[in-house]
Amino acid sequence: MHNFRWWLVFSSALLLNVLPFSAHAVVNSEVTRVIFNAGDKSASLALINSPQQPALVQIWTDTGNPSSQPNEETTPVIVLPPVFKMQPGELRSITLQLTDTSVLPRDREALYWLNVYQIPPMTQTDAQVAQKVVLPLRIRMKVFIRPKGVGALKESDAEKLHVIYAGAQNQLQLTNPTPWHITLAGISCESGSASGIMIAPLTTVSVPLQGQGAPCSSVRYDIINDQGTLWHYNKAVSRLP
């Protein structure tokens, strides 16, 4: 364990202090989220590098802070290997391991975040370009962990979203009565629209609408499912004064 932590600290310093580099190489994933279903102790994720250049990659998890750094937070999900090099065009599978279920809720899914931090190598040409500083590319992905009794999100489950229009504030109150995180790619009505909304299980969020029109009588919204594709909905709304 001590050796593993030492390597994380060393690799963090190595990666996060590299400045100039070429931004041609991009490491991507074939999916938009990782899901641990009930009883799963591990999950795999495939990464593919662009064909132009190799890349140095570091991966870690956090609890939701988009500015988190490696070894800064403790989560029940570790990634193996945490640091590796990818050759041009390489396809590599990494493993996420669930180390502790005692910290997880038993009545709803838990959410953590996976960071894929990548730095292509600095070429000789790059080194000759004075004052060239480009920020490394960082991808963040959701990691859902589902307890026993909480299966896959179904289209009928996502339809349970409850919507209230608050006219005085021109905003929507969205209530998620389900044990899943509901992610809306977008929602719109006569009064405006909003996008990029995630509602935690059994919670309500207020969403300001961009635009100003007639009061909302119904909404159209798209929900991102487990496969990363969209389900489309239309629903009448309740109104507050």
Secondary structure, 3 states (H helix, E strand, C coil): CHHHHHHHHHHHHHHHCCCCCCCCCCEEECCCEEEECCCCCEEEEEEEECCCCCEEEEEEEECCCCCCCCCCCCCCEEEECCEEEECCCCEEEEEEEECCCCCCCCCCCEEEEEEEEEECCCCHHHHCCCCCCCCCEEEEEEEEECCCCCCCCCHHHHCCCEEEEECCCCEEEEEECCCCCEEEEEEEECCEEEEEEEECCCEEEEEECECCCCCCCEEEEEEECCCCCEEEEEEECEEEC
